[in-house]
Amino acid sequence: MEYLPIKNKAVQETFIFNFTVCISNLFGDYNNVLQFAQTMEMYKLLGVQHVVIYKTGCGPDLKKLLKHYETEGILEIVPWPIDQFLNPASGWNIKHHKGDIQYYGQLVTLNECIYRHMYQSKYVLLNDIDEIIMPYKHTSLPSLMEDLQSAHPNIGVFLIENHIFPKTQSEESGKFKRAEWNNIPGVNIMEHIYREPSRKNIYNPTKMIVNPRKVQQTIVHVRVPLQRRLTKEQLFVDKRVWDFEQELIQNVDQTLKRSGFLKASS
Ligand SMILES: *[C@@H]1O[C@H](CO)[C@@H](O)[C@H](O)[C@H]1NC(C)=O
């Protein structure tokens, strides 16, 4: 018999991190470097100190960028080679994607992430690699959560509505088509300011900000299909990310230089 000690016994009131983002299950040959750099730099501006990725696999360029963020210290990679042991389903819906375990074991990794950070992080954000939990009335996550938590002192899970910015619709002026990003693989989120409208009687899928000390388990989250075939006129213009333009571009470029995607002089 092997015993594992319970190490979470001492209740703590101070934490190494205030905001940790858990990104479950990076797999396949995902190589979206530009969007990931922009997203990470956006998180930092919003007050995130720690990002955790459960990694099954990714493309070669993204691997290089992950290495950079790991060295920088903000990123923790948890190896998750689930495909070497099981045949994981490649989608979240078990009706359509067969396998030994649902969607690369996403629920296992999300639960693991919550428990791992129970006494390390005041809050844990559960979202995907292509999503940003973005405050609109507040300038950062700390001020958002200060307001939310004082209005709802006993609440441990805050649901954040998910809104899609289709990458098929771009902003016309091209002001953020920057020359230095031309050869960086991936999506430039600053060009995609058109947001799908909310639909009457349809519940938007949600992501979460949780107090990890108040959560026992995450559960399966079934998602409605996305809206297809909307024209630009049917979408809302949402330039929230542009509010961070100056710092964001500067920081993304600095990251691309330090991680070797751009020459230091360019
Ligand atoms: C977390 O927030 C508290 C209160 O605002 C602050 O004093 C502390 O420096 C923050 N910790 C980190 C790691 O940013």
The ligand as a Gaussian input file, in Angstrom:
#p B3LYP/6-31G(d) Opt

LIG

0 1
 C       -2.917000      40.413000      -4.115000
 O       -3.789000      41.438000      -3.714000
 C       -3.412000      42.077000      -2.510000
 C       -4.520000      43.033000      -2.120000
 O       -4.847000      43.876000      -3.158000
 C       -2.067000      42.762000      -2.705000
 O       -1.655000      43.391000      -1.523000
 C       -1.047000      41.709000      -3.135000
 O        0.179000      42.343000      -3.430000
 C       -1.519000      40.947000      -4.354000
 N       -0.628000      39.838000      -4.653000
 C       -0.029000      39.672000      -5.825000
 C        0.821000      38.456000      -5.972000
 O       -0.170000      40.435000      -6.766000

